[in-house]
Amino acid sequence: MLLTLPDEVRQLLRLVQHHVFMIYRDEEECYFLFSEGMIAEQYNIPTRFVRNRTLTEIFTKHTYSVLYPNIVKAFNGISTQFEMMYRERTMLVSLEPIIRGKKIEEIMGSAFDITVQKEAQKELSAALDKERQLNALKSQFVYTVSHEFRTPLTGISMSAELLQHYMGRMDEHTKRRTLESILNRTNELTNLIEDLLTQSSAQSLTTMFNPEIIHPVMACQTIINDIAETFHPLSHVIEFSYEESLPVVHWDIRLMRHIIRNILTNAMKYSPTGTTILIRLYYVQGVIYVSIQDRGVGIADKDLPHIFTPFFRSNRTETVKGTGLGLSIVKEFVELHGGTIHAESQENQGTTFILAFPEL
């Protein structure tokens, strides 16, 4: 089959920024009648190279497997539009049957390169997903803060009312217990506010980051001693082991105290009283590791990828007070040191947090 296009028309089609083509069928084979446009030139399929050649000669099996069913539809009189990948680009292809009398001898097609639009669509979709996640975090934040504030405030209010109305009838022991209740609830509020303030200021800590050269064993031992004094008497056994001849590290001791204290506190919250928490310090190929292992309730597999997300709290921890901010802050502080953190856990077996810091 022959079709002659005037040179002016052919030249004009070459300026079109997409692909214009015509296909005819002879028995079971499909052939290009003409193929013009910038895309045709770009991919070396202009008329002068492909005219009267079968499509199976020109396209890969995968491309042809997508194209052929739509060509069949067009030869059956159905207009069709579809997307297909061609040489790592996304094409929007349209096929229209050309009816002469009662027969369809050719189909007219066009192909637009929509790769940029598809990438923009993906970016928009990712941005919308991020926006949805942020909205979910905001909702979780409102729920968490309102719930966590309400509990201690209710306790303070009740204790204050008892003192207001019944102080004259209370013995000294009852008065002391009521006042201690108010102080404990106040401490809960203070810790909550500190968590929120730490989270809100974490992004600006880069300018406050003040690492110093220090031996990791001495740093960890100091932090563990501080924690032992804070929680005296300790409800758990803390075992600290380390390798000999460890290299020095470049740590901000203030932030490291927050990191280890937070993980240790969680280990004590979520493991039975009296169990052992293991802290191990070791060195492998230029990396200094700190691992903290407990024998607690563990973390469900479905929750493990989300534990460093702000305000995330597992259903298994709902009975234990917390904001879900601690580990997200810990992750930021570890990354500020150029390190990484991940957790390994089995339900009802325990959890191990592994912190990795580059050698100085």
C-alpha positions as CSV (number, residue, x, y, z in Angstrom):
1,M,0.0,0.0,0.0
2,L,1.4,3.4,-0.9
3,L,0.6,6.8,0.4
4,T,2.5,9.9,-0.8
5,L,2.6,13.0,1.3
6,P,3.6,16.3,-0.1
7,D,7.0,17.5,1.2
8,E,5.3,20.6,2.8
9,V,3.0,18.4,4.8
10,R,5.8,16.0,5.8
11,Q,7.9,19.0,6.9
12,L,5.0,20.4,8.9
13,L,4.4,17.0,10.6
14,R,8.0,16.9,11.7
15,L,7.4,20.1,13.7
16,V,4.6,18.5,15.6
17,Q,5.8,17.7,19.1
18,H,4.1,14.3,19.2
19,H,3.8,11.3,16.9
20,V,1.3,11.1,14.1
21,F,1.1,7.7,12.3
22,M,-1.2,5.5,10.1
23,I,-1.3,1.7,10.3
24,Y,-2.8,-0.7,7.8
25,R,-3.4,-4.4,8.1
26,D,-2.7,-7.2,5.6
27,E,-4.1,-10.5,6.8
28,E,-2.7,-10.8,10.3
29,E,0.2,-8.4,10.0
30,C,0.1,-4.7,10.8
31,Y,2.3,-2.2,9.0
32,F,3.2,1.5,9.3
33,L,1.9,3.5,6.3
34,F,3.5,6.7,7.6
35,S,5.1,7.9,10.8
36,E,5.9,11.5,11.4
37,G,6.5,14.0,14.2
38,M,9.2,14.9,16.7
39,I,8.8,11.7,18.6
40,A,9.1,9.7,15.4
41,E,12.4,11.5,14.7
42,Q,13.6,11.2,18.3
43,Y,13.1,7.4,18.3
44,N,14.2,6.7,14.7
45,I,10.8,5.6,13.5
46,P,10.0,8.2,10.8
47,T,8.3,7.1,7.6
48,R,11.6,6.8,5.7
49,F,12.7,4.0,8.1
50,V,9.5,2.2,8.9
51,R,7.1,2.5,5.9
52,N,5.6,-0.8,5.0
53,R,7.5,-2.6,7.8
54,T,5.6,-4.8,10.2
55,L,5.1,-3.5,13.8
56,T,6.7,-6.7,15.2
57,E,9.9,-5.7,13.4
58,I,10.0,-2.3,15.0
59,F,8.7,-2.7,18.6
60,T,9.8,-5.0,21.4
61,K,7.5,-7.9,22.4
62,H,6.4,-6.1,25.5
63,T,5.5,-2.8,23.6
64,Y,3.8,-4.8,20.9
65,S,1.8,-6.8,23.5
66,V,0.3,-3.6,24.8
67,L,-0.2,-2.0,21.4
68,Y,-1.7,-4.9,19.4
69,P,-4.9,-5.5,21.4
70,N,-5.8,-1.8,21.0
71,I,-5.0,-2.0,17.3
72,V,-7.5,-4.9,17.0
73,K,-10.1,-2.8,18.8
74,A,-9.5,0.1,16.3
75,F,-9.8,-2.2,13.3
76,N,-13.1,-3.4,14.8
77,G,-14.4,0.2,14.7
78,I,-13.7,1.2,18.3
79,S,-11.8,4.4,19.1
80,T,-9.3,3.8,21.9
81,Q,-6.9,5.7,24.1
82,F,-4.3,4.1,26.4
83,E,-1.0,4.6,28.1
84,M,2.1,2.6,27.2
85,M,5.8,2.7,28.1
86,Y,8.2,3.2,25.2
87,R,12.0,3.4,25.9
88,E,11.4,4.4,29.5
89,R,9.0,7.2,28.5
90,T,5.2,7.2,29.1
91,M,3.1,7.7,26.0
92,L,-0.6,8.5,25.7
93,V,-1.7,6.8,22.5
94,S,-5.0,7.4,20.6
95,L,-6.2,5.2,17.8
96,E,-9.1,6.1,15.4
97,P,-10.5,3.8,12.7
98,I,-10.7,5.2,9.2
99,I,-13.9,4.0,7.6
100,R,-14.2,4.0,3.8
101,G,-17.6,2.7,2.8
102,K,-18.2,-0.3,5.0
103,K,-14.6,-1.3,5.4
104,I,-11.8,-0.2,7.8
105,E,-8.6,-0.5,5.9
106,E,-6.4,1.9,8.0
107,I,-6.3,3.4,11.5
108,M,-5.0,6.8,12.4
109,G,-2.9,7.2,15.5
110,S,-1.2,9.8,17.6
111,A,1.1,9.5,20.6
112,F,2.0,12.2,23.2
113,D,4.9,12.0,25.5
114,I,3.3,12.5,28.9
115,T,6.3,11.5,31.1
116,V,6.6,14.9,32.6
117,Q,2.9,15.1,33.4
118,K,3.0,11.6,35.0
119,E,6.0,12.6,37.1
120,A,4.2,15.8,38.2
121,Q,1.1,13.7,39.0
122,K,3.3,11.4,41.2
123,E,4.8,14.4,43.0
124,L,1.3,15.8,43.5
125,S,0.1,12.5,44.8
126,A,3.1,12.2,47.2
127,A,2.4,15.8,48.4
128,L,-1.2,14.9,49.0
129,D,-0.2,11.8,50.9
130,K,2.2,13.8,53.0
131,E,-0.6,16.3,53.7
132,R,-2.9,13.5,54.7
133,Q,-0.2,12.2,57.0
134,L,0.3,15.6,58.5
135,N,-3.4,16.0,59.1
136,A,-3.5,12.6,60.8
137,L,-0.5,13.6,62.9
138,K,-2.3,16.8,63.9
139,S,-5.4,14.8,64.9
140,Q,-3.2,12.3,66.8
141,F,-1.4,15.3,68.5
142,V,-4.7,16.8,69.6
143,Y,-6.0,13.5,70.9
144,T,-2.7,12.6,72.7
145,V,-2.2,16.0,74.3
146,S,-5.8,16.4,75.4
147,H,-5.8,12.9,76.9
148,E,-2.4,13.1,78.5
149,F,-3.1,16.6,80.0
150,R,-6.6,15.6,81.1
151,T,-5.5,12.7,83.4
152,P,-3.1,14.6,85.6
153,L,-5.2,17.7,85.7
154,T,-8.2,15.7,86.9
155,G,-6.0,14.1,89.6
156,I,-4.7,17.6,90.7
157,S,-8.3,19.0,90.7
158,M,-9.6,16.1,92.8
159,S,-6.7,16.3,95.3
160,A,-7.1,20.0,95.6
161,E,-10.9,19.7,96.3
162,L,-10.2,17.1,99.0
163,L,-7.8,19.5,100.7
164,Q,-10.2,22.5,100.3
165,H,-13.2,20.7,101.8
166,Y,-11.8,18.2,104.2
167,M,-8.4,19.4,105.3
168,G,-9.7,20.0,108.9
169,R,-10.8,16.3,109.1
170,M,-7.6,14.8,107.6
171,D,-4.8,13.4,109.7
172,E,-1.2,14.3,108.8
173,H,-0.6,11.1,106.8
174,T,-3.6,11.7,104.6
175,K,-2.6,15.3,104.0
176,R,0.9,14.2,103.0
177,R,-0.4,11.6,100.6
178,T,-2.8,14.1,99.0
179,L,0.0,16.6,98.6
180,E,2.3,13.9,97.1
181,S,-0.4,13.1,94.6
182,I,-0.6,16.7,93.5
183,L,3.2,16.8,93.2
184,N,3.3,13.6,91.2
185,R,0.6,14.8,88.8
186,T,2.4,18.1,88.5
187,N,5.6,16.2,87.5
188,E,3.6,14.3,84.9
189,L,2.5,17.6,83.4
190,T,6.0,19.0,83.5
191,N,7.4,15.9,81.7
192,L,4.7,16.2,79.0
193,I,5.5,19.9,78.4
194,E,9.2,19.1,78.3
195,D,8.6,16.5,75.6
196,L,6.5,18.9,73.6
197,L,9.1,21.7,73.9
198,T,11.9,19.3,73.0
199,Q,10.1,18.2,69.9
200,S,9.3,21.7,68.8
201,S,12.9,22.8,69.3
202,A,14.6,19.7,67.9
203,Q,14.8,21.2,64.4
204,S,16.8,24.2,65.7
205,L,19.2,22.1,67.7
206,T,21.7,22.1,64.9
207,T,22.9,25.5,66.0
208,M,23.1,24.3,69.6
209,F,24.8,21.0,68.8
210,N,28.0,21.0,70.8
211,P,29.8,17.6,70.5
212,E,33.1,16.9,72.2
213,I,35.7,14.2,72.0
214,I,34.9,11.7,74.8
215,H,35.5,8.1,75.5
216,P,32.2,6.2,74.9
217,V,32.6,3.9,78.0
218,M,33.0,6.9,80.3
219,A,30.0,8.7,78.7
220,C,27.7,5.7,78.9
221,Q,28.7,4.9,82.5
222,T,28.1,8.5,83.6
223,I,24.6,8.5,81.9
224,I,23.7,5.2,83.5
225,N,24.8,6.4,86.9
226,D,22.7,9.5,86.5
227,I,19.6,7.4,85.6
228,A,20.3,5.0,88.6
229,E,20.3,8.0,90.9
230,T,17.1,9.5,89.4
231,F,15.2,6.2,89.7
232,H,16.6,5.1,93.0
233,P,15.8,2.4,94.0
234,L,16.0,0.9,90.5
235,S,13.0,-1.3,89.5
236,H,15.2,-3.2,87.0
237,V,18.7,-4.6,86.8
238,I,20.9,-2.6,84.3
239,E,23.9,-4.6,83.0
240,F,26.5,-2.6,81.1
241,S,29.2,-4.4,79.0
242,Y,31.7,-3.0,76.6
243,E,34.7,-4.1,74.5
244,E,38.2,-3.1,75.5
245,S,40.2,-0.5,73.5
246,L,37.2,1.3,72.0
247,P,38.0,4.5,70.0
248,V,36.9,7.9,71.3
249,V,33.7,9.4,69.9
250,H,32.4,12.9,69.0
251,W,29.3,13.1,71.1
252,D,27.2,15.9,72.6
253,I,26.9,14.4,76.1
254,R,23.7,16.4,76.8
255,L,21.9,14.9,73.8
256,M,23.4,11.4,74.4
257,R,22.0,11.6,77.9
258,H,18.5,12.3,76.5
259,I,18.9,9.5,73.9
260,I,19.9,6.7,76.3
261,R,17.7,7.9,79.1
262,N,14.6,7.8,76.8
263,I,15.3,4.3,75.6
264,L,16.1,3.0,79.1
265,T,13.0,4.6,80.5
266,N,10.9,2.9,77.8
267,A,12.6,-0.4,78.6
268,M,11.6,0.0,82.2
269,K,8.1,1.0,81.4
270,Y,7.4,-1.9,79.1
271,S,9.2,-4.8,80.8
272,P,8.4,-6.6,84.0
273,T,9.8,-5.2,87.3
274,G,13.1,-7.0,88.3
275,T,14.0,-8.0,84.7
276,T,17.5,-7.2,83.3
277,I,18.1,-4.5,80.7
278,L,21.4,-5.0,78.8
279,I,23.4,-2.1,77.5
280,R,26.3,-3.2,75.2
281,L,29.0,-1.0,73.7
282,Y,31.0,-2.5,70.8
283,Y,33.0,-1.6,67.7
284,V,32.8,-3.0,64.1
285,Q,34.6,-1.6,61.1
286,G,34.7,2.1,61.9
287,V,31.3,2.1,63.6
288,I,30.6,2.3,67.3
289,Y,27.4,0.6,68.4
290,V,25.3,1.1,71.5
291,S,22.6,-1.6,71.9
292,I,19.9,-1.5,74.6
293,Q,17.9,-4.7,75.1
294,D,15.0,-5.4,77.3
295,R,12.7,-8.4,78.1
296,G,9.4,-6.5,77.7
297,V,6.2,-6.8,75.8
298,G,7.9,-6.2,72.5
299,I,6.6,-4.3,69.4
300,A,4.2,-5.8,66.9
301,D,5.6,-6.3,63.4
302,K,2.9,-3.9,62.0
303,D,4.0,-1.2,64.4
304,L,7.7,-1.5,64.1
305,P,8.1,0.7,60.9
306,H,6.2,3.6,62.6
307,I,7.8,3.8,66.1
308,F,9.9,6.8,65.2
309,T,6.9,8.7,63.8
310,P,5.9,11.7,66.1
311,F,2.8,10.9,68.2
312,F,2.7,7.3,67.1
313,R,1.7,4.9,69.9
314,S,1.0,1.2,69.6
315,N,-2.2,-0.3,70.9
316,R,-0.1,-2.4,73.2
317,T,1.1,0.7,75.0
318,E,-2.2,2.5,75.6
319,T,-2.2,1.6,79.3
320,V,1.2,3.2,79.8
321,K,1.4,7.0,79.9
322,G,3.3,8.7,77.0
323,T,3.0,11.2,74.2
324,G,4.6,9.2,71.4
325,L,7.2,11.9,70.9
326,G,10.2,10.3,72.7
327,L,11.6,8.0,70.0
328,S,11.1,10.6,67.2
329,I,13.2,13.0,69.3
330,V,15.8,10.3,69.9
331,K,16.0,9.6,66.1
332,E,16.6,13.3,65.4
333,F,19.3,13.5,68.1
334,V,21.1,10.3,66.8
335,E,21.0,11.6,63.2
336,L,22.5,14.9,64.4
337,H,25.5,12.9,65.4
338,G,25.7,11.4,61.9
339,G,24.4,8.1,63.3
340,T,21.5,5.7,62.7
341,I,19.0,3.9,64.9
342,H,16.8,0.9,64.4
343,A,14.9,-1.6,66.5
344,E,14.5,-5.3,66.5
345,S,11.6,-6.8,68.4
346,Q,9.5,-9.9,69.1
347,E,6.1,-9.7,70.8
348,N,6.4,-10.9,74.4
349,Q,10.1,-11.5,74.0
350,G,11.6,-8.0,74.2
351,T,13.1,-5.2,72.1
352,T,16.6,-4.2,71.2
353,F,17.5,-0.7,70.0
354,I,20.7,-0.5,68.1
355,L,22.4,2.9,67.7
356,A,25.3,3.2,65.3
357,F,27.8,6.1,65.3
358,P,30.7,6.7,62.9
359,E,34.2,6.6,64.4
360,L,35.8,10.0,65.0
